[in-house]
Amino acid sequence: MRKEYELQTDVLATIVAATPVTKGHSDLMNTLDTRTEYRGARYVMTRDVYGEQPARIVDAEEREIAVDYRTWIDAQLEVHGGSVRAVWEVHRNAGLRVTERRPLLHYFVCDRGGAQENFVQLEVWEEQEFVERELFPRDDSWGLPDVDELRRGSTGMALVERSEPRNLGAPQYRLGHVIDMQQFIATGNTAYLARRHAEGGQRWVETDRATGAQRVVSARELVPGYDQVQWECRRFFEDWTASSAGRAGQRACLRWTFNTSDYLDPKGARYMSFVPQWAHTRKIAELKNTGNLDVYSLYGKLTQLDERIGMPFAWYFYGLHGNLVKSGQMERVLSAAEDGLIVLPEHDYQVLRRWHDAPYGF
């Protein structure tokens, strides 16, 4: 079911799929600019962390036997009573080969300006089909896959006949999610507040261990400031706007991409979130072993990170992500600023202070 913030259409998917893959995605950006509403779309980053997926079945001469690997496997298993061995016995000497797709995920953004979350994020897959191995091993000396492994295409065991990987055709684009982030934030914030309100009214029995006296209290009463807690995804953009990054004109959508999620639990409560993914391409080392550094040296390393990234207060947002900058390092900077040992711009200090008072991260 289409979500409120999803903008992908069959027409857009067809346009993207028909565009040839070129260096720097110049043809795709030109196509988006001239044939869609996403004029001025810009490339942000590529994620190259996805494993190959089985695609088709071909014979030894690479003539197509089945257009979809998993459909063919399911049909074979059904014919042979769900027995992997029976399927293997029939096809082990046929020389059938499985083609695979090597995926890359490219992120593009159409920045509409104004509020930091006012942009559309387009996810476009680039897939290259290739072939390098037979589908089944010629003998079962090393065992056979189970049904789930076979359906996933995990048949590349040691005795499967392999050759040098060879590309089949040109790489192709495939449209993924197209997300109106402003609508995502509005919808997600409404869902978050509704869930918090419902959870806050839940009743609990509190027992005084000394006297045994009991009282019934709500979750809202147990947590000071319960109704002031904000959704972390909304806070990310609010912090960006208030900080030196936003004040310097930096756009969050050109520095980060956002891996979104949206699901309903069995009780019907809606949970929406995202994980920010940095878009820098330069190698940035994690700040390790800073416990023995004085606060001046620590802050110096953080400002060096800002210089490498190319924007002020970048270290704070990397701290929210948590892989390169740790929360303990952020706490040390805040303490040093409050002790007058280092000077932070007032707006950055306020952002850091609010994070300390109500921590969040991804």
N, C-alpha and C positions, 0 to 999 in steps of 0.2 A: 504494500500500500504506500502510495506517495505521501511523503511527509510534507508539512507546511512549508518548509524551507528548501525543499529539493526542486531544482529547476531543469533537470535533464529532460529532454524530449526525444522522440524518435527522429525528428527532423535534425536536431543537433547531432545526435549519435551518427546519423547517416553522413552528414557533412564531415564530421571528424574522421570517420572510417575511410572516407574517399580521399582524404588529403594525404599525399605522399610524405613519408618521413624524411626530413632533411636536417642537415647539420644546424644546430641552434634552434630548430623548430621554426625556422623563418616562414615556411609555407603555411604551417598551421596557424601561426599568429596572424599572418596576412589574411587567411581564410576567416578566422574569427573576427577580424577587423572589418572585412568587406561583406561577409555573408550572414553574420549573426548580430545580435544586440550587444555582444561583448567587445565593443570597440576599445582599443587601447589595452587589451589583455597583455599581461607581461609574464614571462617565464620566471619562476621563483627557484625551484629546486627539483632534483630527481632522487627518488629512493630506490636503491639497488640492493634490497635485502630479501627479495622474494625468490623462493625456489622454483625450479622448472616444474611445469605441469604437463601431464600427458595430453596429446591433442588427437592424433589420428592413428589409424592402423594402415600400413602399406605393406606390399609384398616385397620380395627380394629385389625386384626391378623398380621399386618405389611407386607402383601403381596403387591407387587408393582402394582399400578394402572396406574401410569404415570411416565415416566423417567424424565420428565422436568416439573416442576410446572408451569412456565409461559406459556409454549405451551399449557398445559391442560386448564389453566384458559382462555386463549384467545379463544380456541376452544369452551369452555362452553359458554362464552359470545356471541360468534358468533351464536351458536345454539339458544340461548335464547334472541336474539335481543338486546344484549348489556345491559340487565337488571341484575343488581346484585341481586335484590330480587328474580327474577325468578330462577337464579342459586342456590341461598340459599334455596328456597322452595323445589327444587329437592333433594338437598344433605344434608340438615341440620340434618337429623336423621340417616345418613348413617354411622356415626362414622369414616369418612375419616380423616386421619391425614396427616399433612405436615411435611416432614423431613426438617431439616435445616443444613447448613454448617457453622461451626465456623472457620473463616479464620485467619491465622497468615501469615505475610509476612517476609520472611527471606532474608537477603542480604548476598551475597558471592562476593568475589573479586579475580580476577586473576591479580596480579600486575606484569607488564612486566618490571618494573624498568625504570630508566632514568627520563624523564620528569614526573612531578607530575601527569599529566593527562593521563599518558600512562598505562591504566588499563582497564580491562573489568569488568563491574558490572553485576552480575547475580541476578535476583529477582526470588525467588522460593516461591510459596504459599504452605502452609500446611493447609489442610482442613480436619476437623473431622465432619462427618455426625452424627446427633443425632435427636431424636424425643422426644417431650414433650407435644404436644397439638393437639387437633382436629383442623381441617381446619375451620369449621364454628361454630358459637355459636348455641346452641339448640333453643334459642328464640331470638327475636329482641328487648328485653326490653331496651337495651343500644344502639340501633341503629345498622345499618349495614355500612360497609365501602363503600366508593365510588369506582368507577371503577379503578382509579389510585391506590388507597390504596390496592384494591384486587390484582391488577397485581403485586404490590411490595411485597405482602405477609403480609400486615399489617392487619391481621384478628385476632390477638391475643388479643381480647377485654376481659373485666372482666368476661364474662359469657362463654368463650370458655373453654371446658373441658381440664384440664391440669393434667399432672402427673410429676413425677420426671424425669428430663432429662436423657435419656439413649443413650449411644453411639451405633451407628450401624457400625460394622466393625472397621477396623484400620484406623488411619489417613493416608492421602495420599498426596504426593507432586504433584504440578502442576507448570510447567515452566511459568514464567512471562516474563518480558522484559530482554533481554541480550544486554547490551549497551557498545559499544566501545567508551569510554569516550574521547579518543584522537580524534577520528573522529567526535564525537558530538561537541567538542569544535571547531574543524576546520570548520565544516559545519555551526555551529551557529555563529561563528565570521564572516564568509563570508556573511551570511544573515544579520547580524547586520550592518555591514559596508555598504552593499547595501541599506538597509532601511534608514540609517542615511544620506547617500549621496543623496537619492531621497528626503527625507524630508528637507534636508538642502537647496535644490534648490527652495523650495516653496516660492512664493512671497507674501509679505504683504504690506499693505499701512500703513505707520507710520505718525501720525498727531501730530504736535507740538501744544499742548493745548494753549500756550501763543499767538502764531502768526497764528495758523490755517494752517500753511504751511504743505504740505504733500510731502512724498517721498516714492518710492517703494523700499523695501529692502527684502532681502532673510532671511530665518530663520538662515542661516549660519552667516550672517552679524550681526544679532541681538544678537547672543550668542558668547561671547569671547571664543576662544579655541574650537569651535564646533567640528572640525575635529580631535581633540586630545582625545575626550571622548572615553573610552574603554568599551567594553562589560563586565558587572559585572562578568559573569561566567568565562571568561578568566582571569580577574583580580584576582579572588579568588586563582587560582593556581599560578599565577605570584607572588602574595603577599606571599603565602606559601613558594615558592622557595626562595624568597629574605629574609625571616624572620628567626629568631632563630629556628623556628619549622623545616623548611626545611634544614637549615644548620646543625641541630642536627641529621639529618637522618630520621626524622619522615615522614611517608608516609600519605598523606591526605586521601587516599582511605581506610586506616585502622582506621582512626579516625572519618570519616564522610561518610555517604551515600548521594546519590543525587537523589532527586525526580524530574525527568525531564519532560518538557512539550515542545510541538512542534505543532504549528498550523498556518494556513493561514487565514488572515482576508479576508473579502469579496472583497477587491481590489487586493488580491494576494500577499500581503506582508507577509513574513514569520517571525514568532516570536518564538524564542527558548530560553529556560531558564531552570534553575533548582533551587530547594530549598535545601540547605544542611541540613542534619539531623544528629545530633550528635550521636555517637555510644557508648558513655560512659554508663556504667551500674550502677555506683555509684550515689547515690543521691546528686545532686548539687543544692544548694539553689540559687535563684535569688538574686542579689545584690540590696537590697531595702534600702530605707531611708539613702542614703549616702550623701544627700545634706548637712547635719550638720557635716559630717566628714571632718577633714582637709585632704589635699591631700596625706599626708604620710600614714594615716590610710586607705584611699581609695586604694592607690596603694598596700598597704599590703594585702588588701582583694583580689585584682586581682592576686597577686602573690600566695596567698593561693589557688585560683582557679587553677592556673597552676600546683601547687603541687598535687592537687586532681586529675586533669586530667592526669598528668604525662608527661607533655611536656612544654617547654618554649613558651611564647607568645600566649598561648592558648586563653587567655582572649580577644585578638584582634578578633579572628575568631568567638568567641562566641558573640562578640559585633556586628559583621556583621550579625549574625543570629538574634540578637536583643532580645531574650527572657530572658536571664540570665544577660547579660551585656548591658547597654544602651549607646547610642551614646553620651549623655551628659557626662557620666563618662569617655569615651574615650577622649573627648575634654579636660576635666580637666587634664588628664594625659599628653596630648600633651602640654598644656600651662605650666604645672609644669616643664616638661622637658626643654622647651625653656627658662624658667626662672631660670634654674639651680637648682631647688629644688629637683628633683629626676634625676637619671641617667638611661637612656635607652641605650642599645647597638645601635650603629650608624645605623646598618641596620634596626633595628626595628623602630627607630625614623623616618627613611626615609619612611618606609611603612606607618606608622601612619600619617606622614605629607602629603603623597600623597592622603591618604584617606580624610584628612581634606580639601585639595584643591579641590578634586573631590569626594564627598561622594557617597558611594553606600552601599547596604545591601540587605537582602533577607527577 
